[in-house]
């Protein structure tokens, strides 16, 4: 069973088989100029993405939903979702960006006031600084607690499920508070809201998520089917990406500062954190030269793969030189620290202006 709130370790292959997720590579060759995360198999799974592929290739409308739960600082691992949203926006997608302040209250005890503050100053500011245009007419950014259409849709969704199904998906017990039980239904409504009449009616939708969020997608797809005759809803598509490994080798987490590079870290602090990151190096320099490194176990290589090296050929060269022992960990780490420094400096310049824009989104 997957827990969307606390899960932190995943056997991706096992979960793909268990829940019937399809290999993303089935769609990769059909997409013109796929995102680097698609090419590099960071995005590894999908449900019904062929529908989205066809719409992209024919320049027809579709929507993308990506929620944010304002519960802490954004770290560099979160950037991969923004990068995907930017790619979809560049391909003509409508963006729906729910701020899950009700879920944050139910699951983490974060007040609505604090949730809004975090959303504006942390999430939306960085979304804009990382390249998203949130001022376009086809972008819908909203707080769950302030959206009556969403609440009405959540109520209608609740009529299409029962506690037994929720328990089977989420593992709820008799002691689970009802606000927590209700929060997945708010997520269902978040995913389906681009399809309501007020937003233009049914539209194909894709939701890019980590594998831990698949319970929400399975519930939503079931409820969308049940609401089809009544509201014309289409079953949403989804993609699944791997998580960036934390600096210590565990999952990168906002609640574990030693594992993460935060987007509001000072550049010098971010670079210092990277200096101590886990690598795929051997126990001795001699062994490294003889056997080569292990890039598949290296956080430094992951940071390059996910974020800091756009050129696939350049990345492949780094991997080959690591594997044959000609590129040593110290040299690779120094190069990555320089790229990170440049990225963070550029981001900080953009954050100030981005925050001014973010402050106006709820005016």
TAMO-V640114 format. One record per residue. N is the residue number from 0. RES is the residue in one letter. SS is DSSP state (H for helix, E for strand, - for the rest). PHI is phi in whole degrees, 0 to 359 (none if undefined). OMEGA is omega as a letter, one per 20 degrees, with the letter a starting at -180 (NA if undefined). Layout:
# TAMO-V640114
n->(N N)
res->(RES RES)
ss->(SS SS)
phi->(PHI PHI)
omega->(OMEGA OMEGA)
This chain:
# TAMO-V640114
n->(0 1 2 3 4 5 6 7 8 9 10 11 12 13 14 15 16 17 18 19 20 21 22 23 24 25 26 27 28 29 30 31 32 33 34 35 36 37 38 39 40 41 42 43 44 45 46 47 48 49 50 51 52 53 54 55 56 57 58 59 60 61 62 63 64 65 66 67 68 69 70 71 72 73 74 75 76 77 78 79 80 81 82 83 84 85 86 87 88 89 90 91 92 93 94 95 96 97 98 99 100 101 102 103 104 105 106 107 108 109 110 111 112 113 114 115 116 117 118 119 120 121 122 123 124 125 126 127 128 129 130 131 132 133 134 135 136 137 138 139 140 141 142 143 144 145 146 147 148 149 150 151 152 153 154 155 156 157 158 159 160 161 162 163 164 165 166 167 168 169 170 171 172 173 174 175 176 177 178 179 180 181 182 183 184 185 186 187 188 189 190 191 192 193 194 195 196 197 198 199 200 201 202 203 204 205 206 207 208 209 210 211 212 213 214 215 216 217 218 219 220 221 222 223 224 225 226 227 228 229 230 231 232 233 234 235 236 237 238 239 240 241 242 243 244 245 246 247 248 249 250 251 252 253 254 255 256 257 258 259 260 261 262 263 264 265 266 267 268 269 270 271 272 273 274 275 276 277 278 279 280 281 282 283 284 285 286 287 288 289 290 291 292 293 294 295 296 297 298 299 300 301 302 303 304 305 306 307 308 309 310 311 312 313 314 315 316 317 318 319 320 321 322 323 324 325 326 327 328 329 330 331 332 333 334 335 336 337 338 339 340 341 342 343 344 345 346 347 348 349 350 351 352 353 354 355 356 357 358 359 360 361 362)
res->(X X X X X X X X X X X X X X X X X X X X X X X X X X X X X X X X X X X X X X X X X X X X X X X X X X X X X X X X X X X X X X X X X X X X X X X X X X X X X X X X X X X X X X X X X X X X X X X X X X X X X X X X X X X X X X X X X X X X X X X X X X X X X X X X X X X X X X X X X X X X X X X X X X X X X X X X X X X X X X X X X X X X X X X X X X X X X X X X X X X X X X X X X X X X X X X X X X X X X X X X X X X X X X X X X X X X X X X X X X X X X X X X X X X X X X X X X X X X X X X X X X X X X X X X X X X X X X X X X X X X X X X X X X X X X X X X X X X X X X X X X X X X X X X X X X X X X X X X X X X X X X X X X X X X X X X X X X X X X X X X X X X X X X X X X X X X X X X X X X X X X X X X X X X X X X X X X X X X X X X X X X X)
ss->(- - - - - - - - - - - H H H H H H H H - - E E - H H H H - - - - - - - H H H H - - - E E E E E - H H H H H H H H H - - - - - E E E - - E - - - - - - E H H H H H H H H H H H H H H H - - - E E E E E E - H H H H H H H H - - - H H H H H H H H H H H H H H H H H H - - - - - - - - - E E E E E H H H - H H H H H H H H H H H - - - - H H H H H H H H - - - - - - - H H H H H H H H H H H H H H H H H H - H H H - - - - - E E E E E E H H H H H H H H H H H H H H H H H H H H H - - - - - E E E E E - - - E - - - - - E - - - - - H H H - - E - - - - H H H H H H H H H - - - - - - - - - H H H H H H H - - - H H H - H H H H H H H H H H - - - H H H H H H H H H H H H - - - - - H H H H H H H H H H H H H H H H H H H H H H H H H H H H H H - - - - -)
phi->(none 264 250 293 258 230 297 220 218 222 259 301 298 295 291 300 291 296 251 70 280 270 293 294 299 300 257 303 288 270 260 285 51 296 298 300 292 288 299 266 64 292 276 246 222 199 234 56 288 303 298 288 304 297 290 297 292 254 56 255 290 204 238 236 245 213 275 228 261 284 233 174 283 282 245 295 295 293 301 295 291 296 300 293 299 298 296 295 298 295 261 90 285 280 252 238 238 288 258 277 288 289 294 299 291 289 266 235 72 272 295 298 297 294 299 295 300 298 299 286 278 252 284 296 300 286 302 292 298 273 118 281 261 267 263 289 296 265 244 241 249 210 268 307 293 247 245 290 300 298 295 296 292 298 297 294 295 295 286 254 214 214 295 298 293 298 295 294 279 252 77 301 244 296 267 294 290 289 295 292 297 285 299 297 291 293 295 303 296 303 289 268 298 298 264 286 302 298 255 108 93 305 209 295 227 237 236 275 217 281 299 293 269 300 306 296 291 295 295 296 297 295 290 300 300 289 264 297 296 280 238 77 299 261 292 289 268 206 234 230 243 286 270 289 294 290 299 268 107 271 296 292 216 297 276 232 305 291 271 233 259 275 290 258 297 298 305 297 287 296 294 296 299 295 301 263 291 294 243 259 284 277 289 223 299 298 294 298 291 281 259 82 274 232 299 287 243 247 295 300 296 299 298 295 296 282 226 255 228 282 280 297 293 295 296 296 295 301 297 296 291 292 295 267 85 273 255 270 301 299 294 295 294 297 295 293 297 294 295 295 300 295 297 293 300 295 297 297 298 281 296 297 294 299 295 298 291 300 296 268 291 249 288)
omega->(r r a a a a a r a r a a r a r r a a r r a r r a r a a a r a r r a r a r r a a r r r a a a r r a r r a r a a r a r r r a r a r r r a r r a a a a r r a r r a a r r r r r r r r r r r r a r a r a r r a a r r r r a a a r a a r a r r r r r a a a a a a r a r a a a r r r a r a a a r a r a r r a a a a r r a r r r r r r a r a r r a r r r r a a a a r r a a r a a r r r a a r r r r r r r a a a r a a a a a r r a r r a r a r a r a a a a r r a r r a a r a r r a r a a a a r a r r a r r r a a r r r r r a a a r r r a r a r a a a a r a a r r r a a r r r r r a a a a r r r a r a r r r r r a a a a r a a r r a r a r r a r a a a a a a a a a r r r r r a a a r a a r r r a a a a a a r r a r r r r r r r a r a r a r a a a r a a r r a a a a r r NA)
